[in-house]
């Protein structure tokens, strides 16, 4: 990032000068910034209008954006009444996968688990009762789940995000995705060919590119899921990286920060405190520069750190039906089959989930996995949660994590400086905040 861009990010808002009206016209630099930002939005809108299938575009606007706002409003109303039910849910369909990525916490070598179709339908139907219409499907590899596409067809009034390695976009699968219109694939890629294949396996990048070409040709709304690590940070946050995927047809890029979990933690991928702060500042620059949605899951509109699970925005359901705090923590005290499948009662009356909110609030606004792994281990154990990892060693793994900084950086908060992202972080969906 250039020195000038970094300085601009940190410039405080000036108070009105004595004798100058508070509603004075903006200075030239402020006007130029506003014009640039709106030009980026215009280019983004033009891309959507000219590159997406009309049916796909309509479904994204109605089910993803409009219903997403309704979900957030219902969630905020529940919060006022001290009711707990997530507006967004991660559903791991299976633990099976065709890859063996470094640092993956999903156990793929033992027993294969598949979430039962009746459990999937129960989760979604119960969610609709609470105005929850957005579901992220993952694995393992979700395209290895028989009946995946039928889920989208059965629940045409919901919107689905599918996190995938991108190697299953056959012509038939892409045709059916386009016909459904209510699904956005999110392809996991962690750098260009060398960096990505270092972590995910030889040939994965090139195979995924063939899938991206089919998605673009079909006019499907898709994005790139990118895990920023200590090794790939500069590459994946570069202008070149975003330009490459814009050309490939991606409409959004969703950034994550590496967390050392699972049986093989690969600490060499961890991110330092200095890199985290640079990552945050760089996000803002990329948002003002490129016609692609740049999403993070770590900061509110005011730049404060937050944990979606700690505020009840989203939980993870494992392939055995276990209700877990987040995808990285394979521990649960309840399943979707408890209380005769009444998920409102299961979520709302869960001492484990409610206790996690209190646990985080007393310690940080960031990620307790990174900052307080040993205390988190004790909380989960004392809450009576069980290990659903499939390895039987998840408690020892969590207790062995070395504490480090998370996105909670008191005194170094960097607020959103683009009006559009301030709006969506408050109104639309949890990946962009829905708070702050």
C-alpha positions as CSV (number, residue, x, y, z in Angstrom):
1,X,0.0,0.0,0.0
2,X,1.3,3.5,-0.8
3,X,2.2,5.9,1.9
4,X,-0.4,8.4,0.6
5,X,-3.2,5.8,0.8
6,X,-2.1,4.8,4.3
7,X,-2.2,8.4,5.5
8,X,-5.6,9.0,4.0
9,X,-7.0,6.0,5.9
10,X,-5.9,7.4,9.2
11,X,-6.9,11.0,8.7
12,X,-9.4,12.0,11.4
13,X,-12.7,13.8,10.7
14,X,-12.1,17.6,11.3
15,X,-14.4,19.6,13.5
16,X,-16.1,22.6,12.0
17,X,-13.8,25.7,12.1
18,X,-15.1,28.7,14.1
19,X,-17.1,31.0,11.7
20,X,-17.4,28.3,9.0
21,X,-20.9,26.7,8.7
22,X,-21.0,23.0,9.7
23,X,-22.8,22.3,6.4
24,X,-20.1,23.8,4.3
25,X,-19.4,22.2,0.9
26,X,-16.9,19.4,1.1
27,X,-13.3,20.2,0.2
28,X,-12.0,19.2,-3.2
29,X,-10.2,16.2,-1.9
30,X,-13.3,15.0,-0.1
31,X,-15.4,15.5,-3.3
32,X,-12.8,13.6,-5.4
33,X,-12.9,10.7,-2.9
34,X,-16.7,10.6,-3.0
35,X,-16.7,10.6,-6.8
36,X,-14.1,7.8,-6.9
37,X,-16.1,5.7,-4.5
38,X,-19.3,6.1,-6.5
39,X,-17.4,5.4,-9.7
40,X,-16.3,2.1,-8.2
41,X,-19.9,1.3,-7.3
42,X,-21.0,2.2,-10.8
43,X,-18.4,-0.1,-12.4
44,X,-19.5,-2.9,-10.0
45,X,-23.1,-2.4,-11.0
46,X,-22.3,-2.4,-14.6
47,X,-20.4,-5.7,-14.2
48,X,-23.4,-7.2,-12.5
49,X,-25.8,-6.0,-15.2
50,X,-23.7,-7.1,-18.1
51,X,-22.1,-10.3,-16.8
52,X,-24.8,-12.0,-14.7
53,X,-27.8,-14.0,-15.9
54,X,-31.0,-11.9,-15.3
55,X,-32.5,-14.7,-13.2
56,X,-29.3,-15.0,-11.1
57,X,-29.2,-11.2,-10.7
58,X,-32.8,-11.0,-9.6
59,X,-32.4,-13.8,-7.1
60,X,-29.3,-12.3,-5.6
61,X,-30.9,-8.9,-5.2
62,X,-34.2,-10.3,-3.7
63,X,-33.0,-13.3,-1.7
64,X,-29.5,-12.2,-0.8
65,X,-29.8,-8.5,-0.2
66,X,-33.4,-7.7,0.5
67,X,-34.2,-10.8,2.6
68,X,-30.7,-10.5,4.2
69,X,-31.8,-7.1,5.5
70,X,-35.1,-8.5,6.8
71,X,-33.1,-11.3,8.6
72,X,-30.9,-8.7,10.3
73,X,-34.0,-6.7,11.5
74,X,-35.6,-9.8,12.9
75,X,-32.3,-10.7,14.6
76,X,-32.0,-7.3,16.2
77,X,-35.6,-7.5,17.4
78,X,-34.9,-10.9,19.0
79,X,-31.8,-9.4,20.7
80,X,-34.0,-6.7,22.4
81,X,-36.2,-9.5,23.7
82,X,-33.2,-11.6,24.8
83,X,-34.0,-14.3,22.3
84,X,-31.3,-16.3,20.7
85,X,-31.6,-17.5,17.1
86,X,-29.0,-17.0,14.4
87,X,-30.0,-15.2,11.2
88,X,-27.3,-17.1,9.3
89,X,-26.2,-20.7,9.7
90,X,-23.2,-22.7,8.5
91,X,-24.1,-26.2,7.5
92,X,-21.4,-28.8,7.0
93,X,-23.0,-31.4,4.8
94,X,-20.1,-33.9,5.0
95,X,-16.6,-34.3,6.3
96,X,-15.5,-36.1,3.1
97,X,-13.2,-34.2,0.7
98,X,-11.0,-34.9,-2.3
99,X,-8.2,-32.6,-1.0
100,X,-5.9,-32.6,2.0
101,X,-5.1,-28.9,2.5
102,X,-2.6,-27.7,5.0
103,X,-4.2,-26.5,8.2
104,X,-7.6,-27.9,7.6
105,X,-9.4,-28.8,10.8
106,X,-11.9,-31.2,9.2
107,X,-11.1,-34.9,9.8
108,X,-11.3,-36.7,6.5
109,X,-9.5,-40.0,7.2
110,X,-11.9,-41.7,9.6
111,X,-15.6,-42.4,9.3
112,X,-17.4,-40.5,6.6
113,X,-20.4,-38.5,7.9
114,X,-23.2,-37.1,5.9
115,X,-25.9,-34.8,7.4
116,X,-29.3,-36.5,6.8
117,X,-31.7,-34.8,4.3
118,X,-34.4,-34.6,7.0
119,X,-32.0,-32.8,9.3
120,X,-31.1,-30.3,6.5
121,X,-34.8,-29.6,5.7
122,X,-35.5,-29.2,9.5
123,X,-32.8,-26.6,9.9
124,X,-34.0,-24.6,6.9
125,X,-37.7,-24.9,7.6
126,X,-37.2,-23.9,11.3
127,X,-35.0,-21.0,10.2
128,X,-37.7,-19.7,7.9
129,X,-40.0,-19.4,10.9
130,X,-37.5,-16.9,12.3
131,X,-37.0,-15.1,9.0
132,X,-33.6,-16.7,8.4
133,X,-33.2,-17.3,4.7
134,X,-29.4,-17.4,4.2
135,X,-27.4,-20.6,4.6
136,X,-23.7,-21.4,3.9
137,X,-23.1,-25.0,2.9
138,X,-19.6,-26.4,3.4
139,X,-17.7,-29.6,4.2
140,X,-15.4,-31.3,3.6
141,X,-16.3,-30.7,0.0
142,X,-20.1,-30.0,-0.3
143,X,-20.2,-31.1,-3.9
144,X,-19.3,-34.6,-2.7
145,X,-22.7,-34.7,-0.9
146,X,-25.3,-36.6,-2.9
147,X,-28.4,-34.4,-3.2
148,X,-26.7,-31.0,-2.9
149,X,-28.4,-29.5,-5.9
150,X,-31.8,-30.8,-4.8
151,X,-31.5,-28.7,-1.6
152,X,-31.5,-25.5,-3.6
153,X,-34.5,-26.7,-5.6
154,X,-36.5,-27.7,-2.5
155,X,-35.9,-24.3,-0.9
156,X,-36.2,-21.9,-3.7
157,X,-37.2,-19.1,-1.3
158,X,-33.8,-19.2,0.4
159,X,-30.3,-18.2,-0.7
160,X,-27.4,-20.5,-0.4
161,X,-23.6,-19.9,-0.4
162,X,-21.5,-23.0,-1.1
163,X,-17.9,-23.0,-0.1
164,X,-16.1,-25.3,-2.4
165,X,-12.6,-26.1,-3.8
166,X,-13.9,-25.4,-7.3
167,X,-13.1,-28.8,-8.8
168,X,-16.7,-30.0,-9.4
169,X,-18.1,-27.3,-11.8
170,X,-19.0,-29.7,-14.6
171,X,-21.2,-28.4,-17.4
172,X,-24.2,-30.2,-15.9
173,X,-23.6,-28.8,-12.4
174,X,-23.2,-25.3,-13.7
175,X,-26.3,-25.6,-15.8
176,X,-28.4,-26.7,-12.8
177,X,-26.9,-23.9,-10.6
178,X,-27.9,-21.4,-13.2
179,X,-31.4,-22.9,-13.4
180,X,-31.8,-22.6,-9.6
181,X,-30.4,-19.1,-9.4
182,X,-30.5,-19.0,-5.6
183,X,-26.9,-20.1,-4.9
184,X,-23.6,-18.4,-5.0
185,X,-20.5,-20.6,-5.1
186,X,-17.6,-19.4,-3.0
187,X,-14.3,-20.9,-4.3
188,X,-11.4,-21.4,-1.9
189,X,-8.2,-20.1,-3.5
190,X,-5.3,-18.8,-1.4
191,X,-3.1,-17.1,-3.9
192,X,-1.9,-17.6,-7.5
193,X,-0.9,-21.1,-8.7
194,X,2.3,-21.6,-6.6
195,X,1.0,-20.2,-3.3
196,X,-2.4,-21.8,-3.6
197,X,-1.1,-25.3,-4.6
198,X,1.5,-25.1,-1.8
199,X,-1.3,-25.3,0.6
200,X,-4.0,-27.1,-1.4
201,X,-2.2,-29.5,-3.7
202,X,-0.6,-29.6,-7.1
203,X,-3.0,-28.9,-10.0
204,X,-5.8,-27.5,-7.8
205,X,-5.4,-23.9,-9.1
206,X,-5.6,-24.8,-12.8
207,X,-8.6,-27.1,-12.2
208,X,-10.5,-24.4,-10.3
209,X,-9.8,-21.9,-13.2
210,X,-11.6,-24.2,-15.6
211,X,-14.6,-24.1,-13.2
212,X,-14.5,-20.4,-12.9
213,X,-14.6,-20.0,-16.7
214,X,-17.8,-22.1,-16.8
215,X,-19.4,-20.1,-14.0
216,X,-18.5,-16.8,-15.8
217,X,-19.9,-18.0,-19.1
218,X,-23.1,-19.1,-17.4
219,X,-23.5,-15.7,-15.7
220,X,-23.5,-17.1,-12.2
221,X,-22.9,-14.8,-9.2
222,X,-19.8,-16.3,-7.5
223,X,-16.9,-15.2,-5.3
224,X,-13.4,-16.2,-4.1
225,X,-12.8,-17.3,-0.5
226,X,-9.2,-16.3,0.3
227,X,-7.4,-17.2,3.6
228,X,-4.7,-14.7,4.2
229,X,-1.6,-16.2,5.8
230,X,1.8,-15.1,6.9
231,X,3.2,-16.5,3.7
232,X,0.7,-15.2,1.1
233,X,-0.4,-11.9,2.6
234,X,1.3,-9.5,0.1
235,X,0.2,-11.6,-2.9
236,X,-3.5,-12.0,-2.0
237,X,-3.9,-8.3,-1.0
238,X,-2.4,-7.0,-4.2
239,X,-4.2,-5.1,-6.9
240,X,-3.0,-7.7,-9.4
241,X,-4.8,-10.4,-7.4
242,X,-8.1,-8.7,-7.5
243,X,-7.8,-7.7,-11.1
244,X,-7.1,-11.3,-12.1
245,X,-10.3,-12.6,-10.5
246,X,-12.4,-9.7,-11.7
247,X,-11.3,-10.7,-15.2
248,X,-12.3,-14.3,-14.4
249,X,-15.9,-13.1,-13.4
250,X,-15.8,-13.1,-9.6
251,X,-18.2,-10.6,-8.1
252,X,-16.9,-10.7,-4.6
253,X,-13.8,-11.8,-2.6
254,X,-14.3,-13.0,1.0
255,X,-11.1,-12.7,3.1
256,X,-10.4,-14.9,6.1
257,X,-7.3,-14.9,8.4
258,X,-5.6,-18.2,9.1
259,X,-6.3,-19.9,12.4
260,X,-4.0,-22.7,13.6
261,X,-6.6,-25.4,14.4
262,X,-6.8,-29.2,13.8
263,X,-4.3,-32.0,14.1
264,X,-1.8,-30.3,11.9
265,X,-1.7,-26.6,12.8
266,X,1.0,-25.3,10.4
267,X,2.0,-22.3,12.5
268,X,4.1,-21.0,9.7
269,X,0.8,-19.7,8.1
270,X,-0.1,-17.6,11.2
271,X,-0.4,-13.8,10.8
272,X,1.5,-11.4,13.1
273,X,-0.1,-8.4,14.8
274,X,1.6,-6.0,12.4
275,X,0.3,-8.0,9.4
276,X,-3.2,-7.9,10.8
277,X,-3.2,-4.1,11.0
278,X,-1.7,-3.9,7.5
279,X,-4.4,-6.3,6.3
280,X,-7.2,-4.1,7.8
281,X,-5.8,-1.0,6.2
282,X,-5.3,-2.7,2.9
283,X,-8.9,-3.9,2.8
284,X,-10.1,-0.3,2.9
285,X,-7.8,0.7,0.0
286,X,-8.9,-2.3,-2.1
287,X,-12.6,-1.4,-1.5
288,X,-12.1,2.1,-2.9
289,X,-10.2,0.9,-5.9
290,X,-11.7,-2.2,-7.5
291,X,-15.2,-3.0,-8.8
292,X,-15.6,-6.2,-6.7
293,X,-17.2,-6.6,-3.3
294,X,-14.4,-7.0,-0.7
295,X,-15.8,-8.8,2.4
296,X,-14.3,-9.5,5.8
297,X,-15.7,-11.3,8.8
298,X,-13.7,-9.5,11.5
299,X,-14.6,-5.8,11.9
300,X,-17.7,-3.6,12.3
301,X,-18.4,-0.4,10.5
302,X,-16.6,1.5,13.2
303,X,-13.5,-0.7,12.9
304,X,-14.0,-2.6,16.1
305,X,-13.3,-6.3,16.2
306,X,-16.2,-8.7,16.6
307,X,-16.9,-12.4,16.7
308,X,-20.2,-13.4,14.8
309,X,-20.8,-16.4,17.2
310,X,-20.3,-14.2,20.3
311,X,-23.2,-12.0,19.2
312,X,-25.4,-14.8,18.0
313,X,-25.2,-14.0,14.3
314,X,-24.2,-17.4,13.1
315,X,-23.4,-20.9,14.3
316,X,-22.1,-24.0,12.6
317,X,-23.9,-27.3,12.3
318,X,-21.6,-30.3,11.7
319,X,-22.3,-33.4,9.5
320,X,-23.5,-35.3,12.6
321,X,-26.0,-32.7,13.4
322,X,-23.9,-31.1,16.2
323,X,-24.6,-27.4,16.9
324,X,-21.1,-25.8,17.2
325,X,-19.9,-22.3,18.0
326,X,-18.0,-21.9,14.7
327,X,-16.6,-24.2,12.0
328,X,-13.1,-24.3,13.7
329,X,-14.5,-25.6,17.0
330,X,-15.9,-29.1,16.6
331,X,-17.5,-29.2,20.0
332,X,-21.2,-29.3,20.8
333,X,-23.6,-29.7,23.7
334,X,-26.7,-30.0,21.6
335,X,-27.8,-31.4,18.2
336,X,-30.5,-30.5,15.7
337,X,-32.5,-33.5,16.9
338,X,-32.8,-32.3,20.5
339,X,-36.2,-31.0,21.8
340,X,-38.0,-32.9,19.1
341,X,-36.2,-30.9,16.5
342,X,-37.5,-27.5,17.7
343,X,-34.5,-25.5,16.8
344,X,-35.8,-22.3,18.3
345,X,-35.8,-24.0,21.7
346,X,-32.5,-25.7,21.1
347,X,-30.7,-22.4,20.2
348,X,-32.6,-20.1,22.6
349,X,-32.2,-22.4,25.6
350,X,-28.6,-23.5,25.0
351,X,-26.5,-22.7,28.1
352,X,-23.5,-23.6,26.0
353,X,-24.1,-21.0,23.3
354,X,-25.3,-18.3,25.7
355,X,-22.4,-18.9,28.0
356,X,-20.0,-18.5,25.1
357,X,-21.3,-14.9,24.6
358,X,-20.5,-14.1,28.2
359,X,-17.1,-15.9,28.0
360,X,-16.0,-13.7,25.0
361,X,-17.5,-10.5,26.3
362,X,-15.4,-10.8,29.5
363,X,-12.1,-11.2,27.5
364,X,-12.0,-9.6,24.1
365,X,-13.9,-8.4,21.0
366,X,-11.8,-10.6,18.8
367,X,-11.2,-14.3,18.4
368,X,-10.8,-16.2,21.7
369,X,-9.4,-19.2,19.7
370,X,-6.3,-17.1,19.0
371,X,-6.1,-15.1,22.2
372,X,-7.3,-17.5,24.9
373,X,-7.2,-21.1,23.6
374,X,-6.5,-22.7,27.0
375,X,-9.3,-20.8,28.8
376,X,-11.6,-21.6,25.9
377,X,-10.7,-25.3,26.2
378,X,-11.7,-25.2,29.9
379,X,-15.0,-23.4,29.1
380,X,-16.0,-26.0,26.5
381,X,-15.0,-28.9,28.7
382,X,-16.8,-27.5,31.8
383,X,-19.9,-26.8,29.7
384,X,-20.2,-30.5,29.0
385,X,-19.7,-30.2,25.2
386,X,-18.5,-33.3,23.3
387,X,-15.8,-33.6,20.6
388,X,-17.4,-34.1,17.2
389,X,-14.2,-33.8,15.2
390,X,-14.0,-37.5,14.4
391,X,-10.5,-37.6,15.7
392,X,-11.2,-37.8,19.4
393,X,-8.2,-35.4,20.0
394,X,-9.9,-31.9,19.5
395,X,-9.6,-31.0,23.2
396,X,-5.9,-31.7,23.3
397,X,-5.4,-29.8,20.0
398,X,-7.2,-26.7,21.3
399,X,-5.3,-26.8,24.5
400,X,-2.0,-26.9,22.6
401,X,-2.7,-23.7,20.5
402,X,-0.1,-21.0,21.2
403,X,-1.9,-17.7,22.2
404,X,-1.4,-14.9,19.8
405,X,-3.0,-11.7,18.6
406,X,-6.4,-11.6,16.9
407,X,-8.2,-8.8,15.1
408,X,-8.9,-7.1,18.4
409,X,-6.3,-4.2,18.4
410,X,-7.4,-1.6,21.0
411,X,-6.4,1.9,20.1
412,X,-5.6,1.0,16.5
413,X,-9.1,0.6,15.2
414,X,-9.5,1.6,11.5
415,X,-13.2,2.6,10.7
416,X,-14.7,2.0,7.3
417,X,-14.1,5.1,5.2
418,X,-16.5,4.1,2.3
419,X,-20.2,4.9,2.9
420,X,-21.3,1.9,1.0
421,X,-19.5,-0.6,3.2
422,X,-20.6,1.3,6.3
423,X,-24.2,0.8,5.2
424,X,-23.9,-2.9,4.3
425,X,-22.0,-3.7,7.5
426,X,-25.0,-2.4,9.5
427,X,-27.8,-3.6,7.4
428,X,-27.2,-6.6,5.2
429,X,-25.3,-9.7,6.4
430,X,-22.9,-10.9,9.0
431,X,-19.9,-11.4,6.7
432,X,-19.8,-7.6,6.4
433,X,-20.6,-7.0,10.0
434,X,-24.4,-6.4,10.4
435,X,-23.4,-4.3,13.5
436,X,-21.4,-1.3,14.4
